[in-house]
Structures are given as C-alpha cells and as structure tokens.
Amino acid sequence: MPDSKTEWRLYNAQIAAGSAIIHGSVHIRNGQIHAVEATGAAPPHAGSAELPSPDGRRHCPAIDADGGWLLPGFIDIHCHGGLGGDFMDASDTSYEQITRFHAAHGTTAMLATTVTASKPAIDKVLAAAASFRQEGSSKGARLLGAHLEGPFISPRWPGAQNPAYIAEPNTEWLKQWTAEYPDLIRIVTLAPEQPGASELIRFLKEKGIVASCGHTDASYDVITEAANSGLQHAVHTFNAMRGLHHREPGTAGAVLTLDDISTEVIADGHHVHAGAIRLLLRCKPLNKVILITDAISAAGLGDGSYELGGLPLSVKDGVARLQKDGSLAGSTLTMLSAFRFVIEHCGLSPLEASRLASANPALLLGMEEHLGTIASGKSADLVLLNRQLEHQATWVNGELAG
C-alpha cells in the first residue's frame, strides 16, 4: 500500500466526512488530506491500480475500499499500555510496542497515561514521553502528550491505583513539569475535594491543560464549584467516583447534568453497563462523550498474571482485576472494540460512534484543526474498516501503521 512519500487515493468508501457519510474517495498528498470527493464507486480506468489526481494532470496509486468505512483515526486520551508495554516503563521500547499495538486497532494518536506513583517515577515518564513525542514512532500511533491520572486522587476511591503514592494536589509540581516540558501535559486527573485542588484547577486552566475529575468522592456541589473554576472533564465516568443518589447526586450526577464537562466512558461491557452508557448519551451533548480504552500492558496478550503500578492483577476472559480485592484494573480494550460496542449495544450509528472516538477527543485537546475529522487540509490519520467493521488498515500522517 502507498505511504506518505507518494500521492495516492482511496476510493469506493463510505467516508465519515464531518456531519455526513459520503460514498466517494479521499486524495492524500504529502501526508495530508488533499481532497474529499463524492464519486460513488469510481473504479480505476481500464482495470488499472491508478486514478487521476484531482487536477487531472497525472495518475496516482489507488486503493479500492470495496464499500468499506473510512474513518478519522481514533484518538485515545486515556491509555496505560498494551502488548506488554506500560507507559510507566519510561522506555522507547515500551512506547513503540504500545503505539504500534494500538495503531493496529485503528488508533492514530494517544496520550501516555500515568498511574499514581512517586514524583521521581512520574518525572521519568514525562522525560521519556517528551523524547518519544519528538522522535515519533516508525509505525505506531502518534504520541500527543501525557495524561497524569494521579497521584492527586482520593484515598476513598483508589480503584487500581497504588494508595501508597496518593498525594494532595500540588501546584508546585505542575509548575516544574510545565516549565520543563511545555505543551506536553494535556490532562491532569484529580479529586476536586482534596486540599489544594482549587488552586491547581485554576493553574491548569491558565496553562490550557484539561483539569479532569476522577478517583473522587466529590459531592455534586463540589463538582459544580470546580467546574466554575475550570474543571472540564471526567475520566472513566461511573467508575471510581461517588455515584448517583436521588438526595445527593454525587460526582456522577454532576457529570451527567453539567453540559460543560466532557466525559470518558470505557465501553467494554464490564466497566459500565450498556444501559448506563445509553443514559450518559441521553444526558450529555454528543460532542461531550469520549470513548477511551484505559488499556493496560495486558491488552493484546490474553489471560494471565500481570501488574499495574506495582499492584498484582489477573486477567480472566479479557477482564483485568486486582488480585487483592477483585477491583477492576484498567482494561484490555482497543478503541476499535469500543467503537463497535457502542454501535452494537448502545444504538449509535458509525458516524456518531466516530465522533466519540475521534472528533470529540480532538476537540477536548484543542487539536480539531488538524485531527479528528476527514477534511481537506487535515492530517491523513485514517482507519479503514470493511463493511463488517473489521480492521483493514491504519494510516498515520499518510503512512501505513500498525
């Protein structure tokens, strides 16, 4: 298949192009989308493997999508690892494993997500992520930056995070990290009820970093106040947070009812019931719901014994749980599986599911001008599925990945 060093076209595809599905072709030039055309099947002339370029002056290699789905590449803003690699390893080898594994399942961009750990351990992850983002992966998803999930969380809702490293929100740490690694940290997850959280949320807002609630015991009123100060997002909604009660709506109730807060959901059928995802979709504006994997190093490796943040866990039938108490411990999910789940079990169309997997995370990160949709001038980050929504190919910046 062609790469970014050649000009090429993909035709006879059902293209998720903004707010509509069109049957047509996409023309790629120099790693960018040059044109999107509604051309129907548009077979190559005389059975050749080439099609005219849009200006009609030359021919370029062509791929027949055979009526399959061409989608903007998936953007995973909450992923810990895959295929044996963990972002906490802070090594190029692990990062290459992770980004290539997820690219093979349609992910074209992602955030290196930490767990609750010591400051020196997080220092190493940020240094490694900054270096890897600069150098890039040869065949993997692009690394957009880092998501700090902890250590500023509630000891009442640690989930699969190591409670030994939970710390109160510390703005000085963020000042140091943002000075050393400008534009690297994209999301910080914290418990808004913890001392120092309000100051940190305001600092994050000033820096253009997404302040997110998660692993939190915050009440409805605390979340509302935090939203007024700059809280924008909620990680793995319904999981590791104070739940909905009719007399105290809790964190979940606030997230459901405050339109300005975007929400992640782990759509694997284990973390959140399909009915609860449908509830989320009814409560939130569609552009505020984001699919994530929360994948750990065990993703892609099958059942067995693993660890997360130094805590032993077991994977059985694809479900990861801590050995000490059975708590869910991340997932073995891919973005493609999450995409298919919300179509098959939650009533979304492929176009709507594509928004949750691509356009919405790009919007949250402020990268919608370059990523998240298929349009002229945007990066050629694409995933091709067949008519049965099975993976066929992934391109990052116009190059085959995975």
FENLINWO-V845536 format. One line per field, one symbol per residue. ss: DSSP state (H for helix, E for strand, L for the rest). burial: + if it has 24 or more other ideal C-beta (glycine too) atoms within 12 Angstrom, else -. Layout:
# FENLINWO-V845536
ss: ???
burial: ???
This chain:
# FENLINWO-V845536
ss: LLLLLLLEEEEEEEEEELLEEEEEEEEEELLEEEEEELLLLLLLHHHLLEEELLLLLLEEEEEELLLLEEEELEEEEEELEELLEEHHHLLHHHHHHHHHHHHLLLEEEEEEELLLLLHHHHHHHHHHHHHHHHHLLLLLLEEEEEEEELLLLLHHHLLLLLHHHLLLLLHHHHHHHHHHLLLLEEEEEELLLLLLHHHHHHHHHHHLLEEEELLELLLHHHHHHHHHHLEEEELLLLLLELLLLLLLLHHHHHHHHLLLLEEEEELLLLLLLHHHHHHHHHHLLHHHEEEELLELLLLLLLLEEEEELLEEEEEELLEEEELLLLLELLELLLHHHHHHHHHHHHLLLHHHHHHHHHHHHHHHLLLLLLLLLLLLLLELLEEEELLLLLEEEEEELLEEEL
burial: ++-+-++++++++++++---+++++++++-+++++++-+--+--------++-+-----++++++-++++++++++++++++++++++++-+-++++++++++++++++++++++++---++-+++++++-++---+-+++++++++++++++++-+++++++-+++++++-++--++--+--+++++++++++--+++++-+++-+-++++++++++++-+++-++-++++++++++++++++----++++++++++-+++++++++++++-+-++-+++-++-+++++++++++++++-----++++-+-+++--+++++----+++++++++++++++++--+-+-++++++++++++++++-+--++++++--++++++++---+-++++++++++++
